[in-house]
């Protein structure tokens, strides 16, 4: 073969490679299939194409659609389709685990998969950094790892910023993201579960300036019948999950609305505890609490009746602590379980719902204290009694729900950020369920527990136990200390 033919062959190969590159840039779904052997289902393709076409994309999504998996593919796609060294990717999320253990774990997986298929990406990768030579071309950080102003030093023609779990990201980091994605070819993708109506994520989703995509569980292949590989179908949100969430929280609960329907719940005008305020008490803190802010240790006990659970809730100063839940008809066994929780927590004060069988349990627990079986002071609280502020509240139940449930949330004076997700969501749903009215005297009246139970589909025992844990007549209300 002469030199002219060789040159012509090379030009033909280059033209073919260029055509393929253009096709991959235009079709991220095709790129994912060819490069990584993975299938993007229809909504994932829609999101990827939004990143391709729009400078700002916001995705409010239910659980279980493969959000982090898709975001990882988009990181790799973005770096792969642009000229080497001309693209940058910045990812952030509210916590280190969300950055490293979730999104960047998926990014590392995509990098390894491309390598195993003989189509490796350029550069090298570690837990949260992707480098090309000595140049950092992609990285993931949680907010406390960097000053948002440091973003301003990132310059490239093609910048992609991914805001993962976007509801938990503070406004200052949205501002920083916009500051480095000013160019025509730059993109921002905000993606997450829409669980807080007071956040910047909620604002941008309703602003009309971002291309907003909503994904409900009922849009996913297990509900629509869209054909996807079996191994993918098993990883997506299922009928069982949606049904469990409905039974656990109820269709009007903020948890069901956000995690199944993919919608932002709203602050109910007649709700005692406002969702946006209690959500703020669930966000991770970067500054640890001081020792004196973690005292006293106290328990609230809401006794089960008619088949309901008995719930015990711990508070350690401003921090909402552990829970104990059980069903037990025998009062002696119930008392023994409460003593066990007292000794495990080393609580100094225990407040027990004293309606019905509660007075008897209070007596039994006081007797066990006198026998040296525990050291806590045990008091009974009858929420049906009159309020200590009869000019403001109809009864003690109304006062406790308003002055503790509502006010501590408004003041961000209790911290729920350390709870497991299921426990936290149960509390949020129960705390935001009760409604209130005013009577002819202008007093606040929180609805009876039975009314809340009808609407919620279950008794708000966990929330009632929490309020008792924080309740103490005559003690000044706790204030948030930053």
Secondary structure, DSSP 8 states (H G I E B T S, - for coil): --HHHHHHHHHHHHHHHHHHHHHHHH-HHHHIIIII-----HHHHHHHHHHHH-SEEEEEE-SSS-HHHHHHHHHHHHHHHS-TTSEEEEEEESSHIIIIIIIHHHHHHHHHHHHHTT---SSEE-SSEEEETTEEEEEEEEGGGS-GGGGGG---SEEEEEEESGGGS-HHHHHHHHHH--STT-EEEEEE----TTSHHHHHHHHSSSEEEEE-GGGSHHHH-----HHHHTTS--HHHHHHHHHHH-TTSHHHHHHTS-------TTBSS-HHHHHHTTS--SS---GGGG--EEEEEE---TT--EEEEEEETTEEEEEEEE----HHHHHHHHHHHHHHHT-SEEEEE-TTTHHHHHHHHHHHHHTTS---EEEEE-TTS--SSTTTBSSHHHHHIIIIIIHHHHTT-SB-TTS-HHHHHHHHHHHTT-BEEE-TTS-EEE--HHHHHHHHSS--HHHHHHHHHH--TTS-------
